[in-house]
């Protein structure tokens, strides 16, 4: 058994802080923020300590925006194969068109729902108003 195999089969070593740090790093910035908020709720100095550590270690500022930009840049990089590049370009264009169509559909759906809710509100208001007017006439 080699040392690499032995190290891979042994449980991760280190103190609880380094294991916790590794666990939170695997789950991303959201896990760090959730841990900080829980720390603030349970015992506020713990939350402040986590916030200070996140700022000091620059975990707060290594956002996913940079990763997205890098991935978008790689998606448009040429592979050298013109047939594949044409296929990739056409597929990306088609997916973008589908996304735009779906977003337009969702917007129309929201507008229709808003309109029906508003129409229902107006009908209820008119009904209540006519009921109130009917009661005053009878009295």
TORKOL-4160 file (C-alpha; in steps of 0.2 Angstrom, whole numbers, padded with zeros to 4 digits, m for minus):
139
<pt num="1" X="0000" Y="0000" Z="0000"/>
<pt num="2" X="0008" Y="0017" Z="m0005"/>
<pt num="3" X="0007" Y="0032" Z="0006"/>
<pt num="4" X="m0005" Y="0041" Z="m0006"/>
<pt num="5" X="m0017" Y="0026" Z="m0004"/>
<pt num="6" X="m0015" Y="0026" Z="0014"/>
<pt num="7" X="m0018" Y="0045" Z="0016"/>
<pt num="8" X="m0033" Y="0043" Z="0005"/>
<pt num="9" X="m0041" Y="0030" Z="0016"/>
<pt num="10" X="m0037" Y="0038" Z="0032"/>
<pt num="11" X="m0050" Y="0050" Z="0039"/>
<pt num="12" X="m0045" Y="0069" Z="0037"/>
<pt num="13" X="m0034" Y="0075" Z="0050"/>
<pt num="14" X="m0033" Y="0091" Z="0059"/>
<pt num="15" X="m0042" Y="0100" Z="0073"/>
<pt num="16" X="m0060" Y="0104" Z="0072"/>
<pt num="17" X="m0057" Y="0121" Z="0066"/>
<pt num="18" X="m0047" Y="0116" Z="0050"/>
<pt num="19" X="m0060" Y="0102" Z="0047"/>
<pt num="20" X="m0075" Y="0114" Z="0049"/>
<pt num="21" X="m0066" Y="0127" Z="0038"/>
<pt num="22" X="m0063" Y="0113" Z="0024"/>
<pt num="23" X="m0081" Y="0108" Z="0026"/>
<pt num="24" X="m0088" Y="0126" Z="0024"/>
<pt num="25" X="m0076" Y="0129" Z="0009"/>
<pt num="26" X="m0083" Y="0114" Z="0000"/>
<pt num="27" X="m0101" Y="0121" Z="0002"/>
<pt num="28" X="m0096" Y="0139" Z="m0003"/>
<pt num="29" X="m0099" Y="0157" Z="0002"/>
<pt num="30" X="m0117" Y="0153" Z="0007"/>
<pt num="31" X="m0112" Y="0141" Z="0020"/>
<pt num="32" X="m0100" Y="0153" Z="0028"/>
<pt num="33" X="m0114" Y="0166" Z="0028"/>
<pt num="34" X="m0126" Y="0154" Z="0036"/>
<pt num="35" X="m0113" Y="0149" Z="0049"/>
<pt num="36" X="m0110" Y="0167" Z="0053"/>
<pt num="37" X="m0129" Y="0171" Z="0055"/>
<pt num="38" X="m0131" Y="0155" Z="0066"/>
<pt num="39" X="m0116" Y="0161" Z="0076"/>
<pt num="40" X="m0124" Y="0178" Z="0079"/>
<pt num="41" X="m0140" Y="0170" Z="0084"/>
<pt num="42" X="m0133" Y="0158" Z="0096"/>
<pt num="43" X="m0119" Y="0169" Z="0104"/>
<pt num="44" X="m0115" Y="0185" Z="0096"/>
<pt num="45" X="m0096" Y="0185" Z="0098"/>
<pt num="46" X="m0095" Y="0169" Z="0088"/>
<pt num="47" X="m0104" Y="0177" Z="0074"/>
<pt num="48" X="m0093" Y="0192" Z="0074"/>
<pt num="49" X="m0078" Y="0181" Z="0075"/>
<pt num="50" X="m0083" Y="0172" Z="0060"/>
<pt num="51" X="m0087" Y="0188" Z="0051"/>
<pt num="52" X="m0070" Y="0195" Z="0055"/>
<pt num="53" X="m0062" Y="0178" Z="0049"/>
<pt num="54" X="m0071" Y="0179" Z="0033"/>
<pt num="55" X="m0065" Y="0197" Z="0030"/>
<pt num="56" X="m0048" Y="0193" Z="0035"/>
<pt num="57" X="m0046" Y="0178" Z="0025"/>
<pt num="58" X="m0054" Y="0186" Z="0010"/>
<pt num="59" X="m0068" Y="0173" Z="0009"/>
<pt num="60" X="m0081" Y="0187" Z="0009"/>
<pt num="61" X="m0074" Y="0194" Z="m0007"/>
<pt num="62" X="m0070" Y="0179" Z="m0018"/>
<pt num="63" X="m0087" Y="0179" Z="m0026"/>
<pt num="64" X="m0095" Y="0168" Z="m0039"/>
<pt num="65" X="m0096" Y="0183" Z="m0051"/>
<pt num="66" X="m0078" Y="0181" Z="m0057"/>
<pt num="67" X="m0081" Y="0162" Z="m0059"/>
<pt num="68" X="m0096" Y="0165" Z="m0070"/>
<pt num="69" X="m0087" Y="0177" Z="m0081"/>
<pt num="70" X="m0072" Y="0165" Z="m0083"/>
<pt num="71" X="m0084" Y="0151" Z="m0088"/>
<pt num="72" X="m0093" Y="0162" Z="m0100"/>
<pt num="73" X="m0077" Y="0167" Z="m0108"/>
<pt num="74" X="m0072" Y="0148" Z="m0110"/>
<pt num="75" X="m0088" Y="0144" Z="m0118"/>
<pt num="76" X="m0085" Y="0156" Z="m0132"/>
<pt num="77" X="m0067" Y="0150" Z="m0135"/>
<pt num="78" X="m0063" Y="0141" Z="m0151"/>
<pt num="79" X="m0060" Y="0123" Z="m0150"/>
<pt num="80" X="m0051" Y="0123" Z="m0167"/>
<pt num="81" X="m0064" Y="0111" Z="m0175"/>
<pt num="82" X="m0075" Y="0122" Z="m0186"/>
<pt num="83" X="m0089" Y="0110" Z="m0187"/>
<pt num="84" X="m0090" Y="0108" Z="m0168"/>
<pt num="85" X="m0088" Y="0127" Z="m0165"/>
<pt num="86" X="m0103" Y="0130" Z="m0177"/>
<pt num="87" X="m0113" Y="0117" Z="m0168"/>
<pt num="88" X="m0109" Y="0125" Z="m0151"/>
<pt num="89" X="m0113" Y="0142" Z="m0158"/>
<pt num="90" X="m0130" Y="0136" Z="m0165"/>
<pt num="91" X="m0134" Y="0127" Z="m0149"/>
<pt num="92" X="m0130" Y="0142" Z="m0138"/>
<pt num="93" X="m0140" Y="0153" Z="m0149"/>
<pt num="94" X="m0155" Y="0141" Z="m0148"/>
<pt num="95" X="m0154" Y="0139" Z="m0129"/>
<pt num="96" X="m0153" Y="0158" Z="m0128"/>
<pt num="97" X="m0169" Y="0160" Z="m0139"/>
<pt num="98" X="m0178" Y="0147" Z="m0128"/>
<pt num="99" X="m0173" Y="0156" Z="m0112"/>
<pt num="100" X="m0179" Y="0172" Z="m0119"/>
<pt num="101" X="m0195" Y="0164" Z="m0125"/>
<pt num="102" X="m0198" Y="0156" Z="m0108"/>
<pt num="103" X="m0195" Y="0172" Z="m0099"/>
<pt num="104" X="m0207" Y="0181" Z="m0110"/>
<pt num="105" X="m0220" Y="0167" Z="m0107"/>
<pt num="106" X="m0217" Y="0169" Z="m0088"/>
<pt num="107" X="m0219" Y="0188" Z="m0089"/>
<pt num="108" X="m0236" Y="0185" Z="m0099"/>
<pt num="109" X="m0241" Y="0172" Z="m0086"/>
<pt num="110" X="m0237" Y="0185" Z="m0071"/>
<pt num="111" X="m0247" Y="0199" Z="m0080"/>
<pt num="112" X="m0262" Y="0187" Z="m0083"/>
<pt num="113" X="m0262" Y="0182" Z="m0065"/>
<pt num="114" X="m0260" Y="0200" Z="m0059"/>
<pt num="115" X="m0274" Y="0205" Z="m0070"/>
<pt num="116" X="m0286" Y="0191" Z="m0064"/>
<pt num="117" X="m0281" Y="0195" Z="m0046"/>
<pt num="118" X="m0285" Y="0214" Z="m0049"/>
<pt num="119" X="m0301" Y="0210" Z="m0057"/>
<pt num="120" X="m0306" Y="0198" Z="m0043"/>
<pt num="121" X="m0302" Y="0212" Z="m0030"/>
<pt num="122" X="m0312" Y="0225" Z="m0040"/>
<pt num="123" X="m0327" Y="0213" Z="m0041"/>
<pt num="124" X="m0326" Y="0210" Z="m0022"/>
<pt num="125" X="m0325" Y="0228" Z="m0019"/>
<pt num="126" X="m0340" Y="0232" Z="m0030"/>
<pt num="127" X="m0350" Y="0218" Z="m0022"/>
<pt num="128" X="m0345" Y="0224" Z="m0004"/>
<pt num="129" X="m0350" Y="0242" Z="m0009"/>
<pt num="130" X="m0366" Y="0237" Z="m0017"/>
<pt num="131" X="m0370" Y="0226" Z="m0001"/>
<pt num="132" X="m0366" Y="0241" Z="0010"/>
<pt num="133" X="m0377" Y="0253" Z="m0001"/>
<pt num="134" X="m0392" Y="0240" Z="0000"/>
<pt num="135" X="m0391" Y="0239" Z="0019"/>
<pt num="136" X="m0392" Y="0258" Z="0021"/>
<pt num="137" X="m0407" Y="0259" Z="0009"/>
<pt num="138" X="m0417" Y="0245" Z="0018"/>
<pt num="139" X="m0414" Y="0254" Z="0035"/>
